[in-house]
Amino acid sequence: MRMRSSILFIILALILAACNMPAKETPLDINQLATFAAQTKIAAGTVVVETPQAFATSPGETASVGSPAAVSPTQTGTPCNRASFVGETVPDNTNFIVQKPFTKVWQIKNEGTCTWTSGYQLVFDSGERMGGPLSKPLTTGSVAPGERVEISVDLIAPALAGTHRGNWKIKDEKGEVFALASGPFWVQIVAKRGGVVVWYVFKQGDSAPQVRVAQYLLRQQGYTNLVVDGIYGAETNEKVKNFQNKNDISDEENQIGPETWEQLVVTVQQGSQGDAVRGLQFILNNSFGYTLEIDGVFGPLTTEAVKDFQSKHGLAPDGVVGPLTWQELVGK
């Protein structure tokens, strides 16, 4: 006990001496004092040598006694919903005939921490929808983190020629919308006209189902007193010439040619009424075997027949009778 007290006294004396040293002399640091204390213990016969411990900052580094441990920066965790692009069908700027149906497929990887379930939806974001749905189920099963899924959507090339792009994202079951780190994934195509439009040309004296359609269309254009009989007679020719002059059409005189047809046809769809619808119903019955009532009312049965006709002739089955559908109906 007396020996321990002597050692403590010596250490205290050394500390006081260090505090009173002149400023020009270098004071002992804590490591020197600890070393001296250890040596003193050894001299006194103590068998355990105590060495100051250092605080670790990072692998391979040490800090001086008393310094705080270095704090590692906080790392941001992987989000619940994250996707990455893997592959696709229909590469950018693939050419399609206008109004041609096609299917786009994306292969997307789940890079988040949450499993994609049947509650997740593919959703339209912006651009041109191209006949696609506003939303549809992303998967019927589940896609765990790290797994891939093929997302397909049925689309239709727009009727207007040119480059068209539609952007898509994913929405989870809670309504959170997300996509790739760079933004939405997309489909981008080039719609083109499918060759030269060929219409039948009729001249005065001809008779044909298409002449009857032309007469219905002339009535739709305001020539309501024209008799619809399928014969290109003098009365019909008079109305044709008047219509051509009003619309600056350069088809040959006394003929219904391509320019006349393109100006005559009008777009009709469910809800439309009038002589253009009668012409549509007539040609569907007479030339394609449908059995519609020719009443001039574009109702559900006419819509069903039009969609069936469009599907069979490589057109978008949207039930809307525009220039391309009219061409299929009365052209070559």
VENKA-V983509 format. One record per backbone hydrogen bond with DSSP energy under -0.5 kcal/mol. CO is the residue of the C=O (numbers start at 1). NH is the residue of the N-H. E is the energy in kcal/mol with one decimal. If there is no record, write none. Layout:
# VENKA-V983509
co->{CO;CO}
nh->{NH;NH}
e->{E;E}
This chain:
# VENKA-V983509
co->{1;2;3;4;5;6;7;8;9;10;11;12;13;14;15;16;18;22;29;30;31;32;33;34;35;36;37;38;39;40;41;42;48;55;58;58;61;64;70;79;80;80;82;82;83;84;87;91;94;96;97;99;100;102;104;105;106;106;107;107;108;109;109;110;115;116;117;120;120;121;121;122;123;126;129;130;134;136;143;144;147;149;149;150;151;153;155;157;158;162;164;165;166;167;167;168;169;170;171;172;176;178;179;180;183;185;187;188;188;189;189;190;191;192;193;197;198;200;202;203;206;208;208;209;210;211;212;213;214;215;216;217;218;219;222;223;227;230;231;232;233;234;235;236;237;238;239;240;241;242;243;244;245;252;254;255;256;257;258;259;260;261;268;269;272;274;275;276;277;278;279;280;281;282;283;283;284;284;285;293;296;296;297;298;299;300;301;302;303;304;305;306;307;308;309;310;310;311;316;319;320;321;322;323;324;325;326;327;330}
nh->{5;6;7;8;9;10;11;12;13;14;15;16;17;18;19;20;21;25;33;34;35;36;37;38;39;40;41;42;43;44;46;45;50;63;57;61;57;67;72;113;82;114;111;112;181;109;107;94;190;192;100;101;157;155;153;89;108;151;86;87;149;84;111;146;117;143;120;138;139;123;171;136;169;167;132;156;124;122;116;147;110;108;151;152;106;104;102;99;99;191;189;128;187;125;126;185;123;178;121;175;172;170;83;183;180;168;166;93;94;164;191;96;162;98;195;199;332;202;256;206;232;211;212;213;214;215;216;217;218;219;220;221;223;222;224;226;229;208;233;205;237;238;239;240;241;242;243;244;245;246;247;249;248;255;204;257;202;261;262;263;264;265;321;272;298;278;279;280;281;282;283;284;285;286;287;288;288;290;289;295;274;298;299;271;303;304;305;306;307;308;309;310;311;312;313;313;315;314;318;321;322;268;326;327;328;329;330;331;200}
e->{-2.1;-2.0;-2.0;-2.3;-2.1;-2.2;-2.3;-2.5;-2.3;-2.2;-2.1;-2.3;-2.3;-2.3;-1.9;-1.3;-0.8;-1.7;-2.0;-2.3;-2.3;-2.7;-2.6;-2.4;-2.5;-2.4;-2.2;-2.2;-2.6;-1.7;-3.2;-1.5;-0.6;-1.0;-0.5;-2.4;-0.6;-2.0;-0.5;-1.3;-0.6;-2.2;-2.4;-1.0;-0.6;-2.7;-3.1;-1.3;-2.6;-2.8;-1.8;-0.5;-2.4;-3.3;-2.2;-2.4;-0.6;-3.2;-2.6;-1.5;-2.5;-1.7;-0.9;-3.2;-0.5;-2.6;-1.9;-2.6;-0.5;-0.5;-2.6;-1.8;-2.6;-3.2;-1.9;-2.9;-2.5;-3.3;-2.7;-2.5;-2.9;-2.6;-0.6;-0.6;-2.8;-2.4;-2.6;-1.5;-0.7;-3.1;-2.4;-2.5;-2.1;-3.1;-1.1;-1.8;-2.6;-3.0;-2.9;-1.8;-2.7;-2.9;-1.1;-1.1;-1.9;-3.3;-2.4;-1.9;-0.8;-2.8;-0.5;-2.4;-2.3;-2.4;-1.4;-0.5;-1.6;-0.5;-3.2;-2.3;-3.4;-0.6;-1.4;-1.8;-2.4;-2.1;-2.3;-2.6;-2.4;-2.2;-2.1;-1.5;-2.2;-1.6;-1.6;-1.5;-0.9;-1.5;-1.9;-3.6;-2.5;-2.2;-1.9;-2.5;-2.5;-2.0;-2.5;-2.6;-2.3;-2.1;-1.5;-2.5;-0.9;-1.1;-1.4;-0.8;-1.7;-2.3;-2.4;-1.5;-2.1;-2.4;-2.9;-2.9;-2.7;-1.5;-2.5;-2.0;-2.8;-2.7;-2.3;-2.2;-1.9;-3.2;-2.3;-0.6;-0.9;-2.0;-0.9;-1.7;-1.8;-0.5;-1.6;-2.7;-2.4;-2.5;-2.1;-2.6;-2.5;-2.0;-2.5;-2.9;-2.4;-1.9;-1.0;-0.7;-2.8;-1.0;-2.5;-0.5;-1.1;-1.7;-2.6;-2.4;-1.9;-1.8;-2.8;-2.6;-0.6}
